[in-house]
Amino acid sequence: MPTALGLRRVLAQSRVLGRAASPSSSASVCLFCSFSRRPAPTAAWIPSRRKPLPTLGIQRRRQSATTTVSSTPAETAVLSDPRQELESALRDLQSHAPNYVNLARVQLALRNLAQQPGHESIRVAILALTNGSESGRIAKKLLSLVLADPLKPAADWEAQLEAHDVSQPLIIRVGAAGAGAGASRQDSSEILATAKGHAMPELSVSSPAMDKSNLEIVITRGDSLTTAAQPGGALALEDAVLVPTVDVPTPTSSHPTRIAAPVHMALLVGDGILGAASLLSLPLLEDRDIITCAVNFKQLSADDLSGCPVTGINVDAGNKGLQLLRASVGNAMEFQTLWSESNIGQIREWLTTNVLPSGEAATKAPVRHLISSLLQNAGAAIQAEEARDLSESTTGNITPQALARLNLALSEWAQASHEELEQQLEVAFADRAWEKLGWWKLFWRVDDVSMLSSEMLALRFLPGAERTIIYLAGRVREAGVTEGDLDHPVYPGPVLTLFTTGRGNHEPALAGSEAKWPQHIPFTRNYLQETTIPALQALAQKLVLQSLTTSTLATALAGLSYLSALGAYECGAIAALGIVWSLRRLQKKWDAARDFWEGEVREEGRKAVRASEASIAEVLDRATKSQGDGFELLGELRRAKDIIQRAEGALARLK
């Protein structure tokens, strides 16, 4: 029997969505090196967006829709440590998805992960609002009160801090070791140091309450906070506050260099009503352990700012109490009153609670929040990119993400169609309607073979797959896939149209070689109904006629034998032999014909599904070739999402 459909051989090859990047190893850097200008990225980790891509085939569609960053067995053994696994994931994120992460914060997180757990260096930014000249003075005085030792005379660093211009960034290292190093540099006193390559002043401070905190403080003006109130919300504020940009003068140029100074925590300082209004206009984050606000008021009661997200302070009262206690211990009661009125203790408690170690070998909370915030922001950036691509697809522009979804839908349709074909035909061939065409029922149902078989094909031969592929073709057109000057794609394969017969009936006919959706299933069904069912009907009639003829001849021969003086038993045996032989022949040939027809229906259905899948695959492949570098972006997004999931799993296991 001729083959119903000539299937084009589909050549498929897997498309490489990403390029292997060589692992980069970077040692932990100091504060000055991290402030310096980041070197230009090399071609080893910049994602290329101009690399031509091979054709996506059906084999690719049957593979998993996601890719992962593979690692060697030796790396797998090393990554059993959650801390090392998290560090490796952040390095992969830095290399494979630099467009979706803040590289300065990634460097800060990598520096912390390279340090001993529980002893990570915590950076805090104190940003003075630029709404008045007093904000800088308030910020310096607040920092001095938080770090000062009230039981000792005023240290040299307090005067140096008071004399510093807040318009220039200042680095303050807190710790007995840092203070001793600073004292050994010049006359055993704490001095301002200069970082290599930049005029970045540094001040080493010793504070009894925070000497073991490994704390680094950057105090400067918050010039970028006014732009953070623009559209962008809390994420824009977080980038502006936790990654402030500072102007650093360079020895070789008269123009300052703007560099990013990533920190773990930030304290926003304002003065008076204007300062409070500026802070309240910002989209403050809910987690006040990381970003908090302080506003200086000369007269402040405990109930004045109840329910307000800012902390009210009075640095003048705190400074007066500190001077009284240093003058005489007998002023302790007055100091306590003024200190409580100043509310400086709340800021000190906020600082010490977060920067001091919380347990033995336990990662500090600001470090965990830094990594968690980094991963969340990267995930939000990836979702925004996917939403943008989805928006482009709704406006008629085909995107790699839309093609990927269509490839996945095509793979799911093929699997569901094969399952439907198997299940529906099993039900059809076990149904009572098909059992009515048993060999021994052909004598009175021989004229019903065509009707019952056609009805079975109409009801059970891939009805759901035919409807679904029309819907899938609509999705392809909706995604913006077109063909030449047409506004819809053209699918290769047979095209069936209806023509009207002289009796007013509509009959399908083969009209051309292009269609708006794959029509292999209705064409195959029509082929089976127009070609195989009439042949099956003719065979049934032929077998019934042969059986009746053979039985009649055997009976006539038995009658003639009886007339020729043979016994009744002998004549009956002749008639029975002829009838049994004819019925057995009818049974064998009809059962073989039914089994052959069942197998042909199954095989033609399988070919129809394959041909329909190949037809849509060819259209999608043509659209893929026209996309160029769009699939590089798709691969980058997939790799980034996989790395983020791996990093989140390692962060959840981190102590």
Salt bridges, closest charged atoms under 4 A:
GLU85 OE1 - ARG653 NH2 2.31
GLU87 OE2 - ARG91 NH2 2.92
ASP92 OD2 - ARG646 NH2 2.65
GLU120 OE2 - ARG83 NH2 2.90
GLU134 OE1 - ARG137 NE 2.67
GLU158 OE2 - ARG326 NH2 2.87
GLU162 OE1 - LYS141 NZ 3.62
GLU202 OE2 - ARG173 NE 2.79
GLU216 OE2 - ARG111 NH2 3.04
GLU216 OE1 - ARG123 NE 3.30
GLU216 OE2 - ARG173 NH1 2.95
ASP223 OD2 - ARG221 NH2 3.72
GLU238 OE2 - ARG105 NH1 3.55
ASP247 OD1 - ARG258 NH1 2.87
ASP287 OD2 - HIS369 NE2 3.52
ASP316 OD1 - ARG137 NH1 3.87
GLU385 OE2 - ARG388 NH2 2.32
GLU386 OE2 - LYS641 NZ 3.26
ASP389 OD1 - ARG388 NH2 3.30
GLU392 OE2 - ARG388 NH1 2.68
GLU426 OE2 - ARG602 NH1 3.42
ASP448 OD2 - ARG445 NH1 3.70
GLU466 OE1 - ARG525 NH2 2.99
GLU483 OE1 - ARG622 NH2 3.12
ASP487 OD2 - ARG477 NH2 3.21
GLU603 OE2 - ARG606 NH2 2.16
GLU613 OE1 - ARG62 NH2 3.17
GLU618 OE2 - ARG8 NH1 3.00
GLU618 OE2 - ARG622 NH1 3.28
ASP621 OD1 - ARG61 NH2 2.84
ASP629 OD2 - ARG50 NH1 2.00
GLU636 OE1 - ARG49 NH2 3.69
